[in-house]
Amino acid sequence: MLKIQEIREIIKLIDQSKIDEFLYEHEGSKITLKKQGEQKVVSAPVAPQPQAVQAAPVAAAPAAVEVKAETPAPVNEAPKVEAENLHKITSPMVGTFYASPSPDAAAYVQAGDKVGENSVVCIVEAMKLFNEIEAEVKGEIVEVLADNGQLVEYGQPLFLVKTV
């Protein structure tokens, strides 16, 4: 079962994204998160755990917790570029965009850099896992569309690449 801090992190990521529903199942445990307008409903079956600190008795039915959610800030949309040979490198998941492998290291790529199919262009961190994102095309980076540390959505364009 996930720790409460991990569940809170997931709730934050979903709250800041355009995702309306999230389902997580692992070893018989199930967590469902749904956004409903201005509210988010979080439900999960409650199972007794030796380390759990719980004052109320464990209920047989799933517990539901309602959390007020603020309207998410609008995500910076990529500028419209009308060029046939530009390829968009998109985020394969919801997470945090990092342009470099560590805070004091140089960015993987910048506008004007040449990339190959297997060139790492950034990292997207999701649930404490750092996923290297590859260019998947050969070409030149025209524009970086995400800011370092920015929350990115699934399918959000991160880079524009002029293919060769």
N, C-alpha and C positions, 0 to 999 in steps of 0.2 A: 504494500500500500504506500502511496505517496505521503511524504511528510507534509505537515501543514504549511510550511514555508514554500514548498514546491507548488502546492495548490494555490497559494496566494500569488505566486509568480505567474502561473498559468492564467489566473483570473485577470491580473494586470495586463498581460499580453493580449488576451481576448478583448478586454475592455478598450484597449487602444487600437484595436483592429476593426475591420469590417465583418469579421466572422460573426454569424448569428447563433451558431450551435457548435458545440465541441463535445465529443464522446471519447472517454478513455476507459479501456478495459484491460485488467492485468490480474492474473491469478484469482479469478472469481470476484474481484472488486470492480466496481463500475462507477465512474463519475461522469455526469452529464451537466454541461453548462449551456444555458440558453439565454440570449438577450431577448427582451420583450419591451420594445420602446425605450422608456426611461429606466426600466428595471431589468435586473439579471437574476435568474433563478438558478441556484446551485443545489443539486440534489445528489446524494450518494447513500448507499446502504451503510448503516452503522454496524460495525462488527467489533466485539470486545477485543481489546488489545492490552497486554500486560503493562505497556509503557504509557498508555493513554491516561490523561488526567481528565476525568469526567465526573461531575457532581451528580448529574441526572442519571436515572437508570437507562439502560440501552433499550431502545424501542425495536419491535420486530419489523415495523414498516420503515421504508426509507425516510430519512429526515430531509426536510426542505428548508433551505435558508434563503431569504430574500435579501439582496444587497442592492442599495441604490447605486446607480451608475451615472456618472456625468456624461454628457454628450462628448464623444471623442473629438479631439481637435482634427481639423481637416488635414489629410496627408498631402504633402507637396506633390502636385501632379507633374509628370514629365512634360517638357515642352513638346509641342507637335512639330515633328520634323518630317518633311515630305521628301524623302530621298529613297529611291528604290533599293540601293545597295547598302543601306544601314540595317544592321542586325541588332536587336535588343537582347541584352543579357538580362534575364528576369530572375527574381528571387524564387527558389523552389519551395520556400516555406515562410511562415511568419516568424520573425525574429529580429535581432538587432544587427545592423550592418556595421562592419568594421573594415576600414580600408587597408589596415596594416595588421601584421601578425601580433604586434604588441604596441602599447601606447607610445614607446619611444623609438619604434622602428619606422622606416620609410614606408609609404603606401606601396601596395603591390603594383598598381598601375596608376597612371595619370593620363590626362588627355594628351594625345600625340604618341603614346607608347605603342609599340608593335606587340601583338599577342599571337600565340598559336592555339590550336584546339585544346591542348592540355595545360595552358597557362593559368595559374591561379590568379584571379582578379580581386577577390575579397573573401571575407569570412562572414557568414550569417550565423549568429549564436541563437540557439533555441533550446530552452530548458537545460542550460549549463553545458550544452554540446556545441563545439565550434566546428562548423561545416565549411570546408573550403569550396568556393564556387569557381568553376573553370569557365574559360571563355567559350568553349565549344565551337568556335570558328576562328579562322586565321584572318587577321586584319589589323587595323589601327584603331585605338580607342579615340573616339571623337568627343565624347562627353561622359562625365561621371554624374549620374542623376540622383545619387543618394549622399547624404551627409554622414560623416563618421559618427557612430553612436545612435543613429536614427532608427526607429522602429520601422521595419518594412513588412509589407504584406505578401502573401503568396501571389506570384505572377506580376508583382510590381517591377517595372523596368529599373535596372540598376546602372546599366552602361549602354551607350550607343557605340557600335563598332562598324567601321567602314570595312566591309569585306573585300578581299582581293581575289 
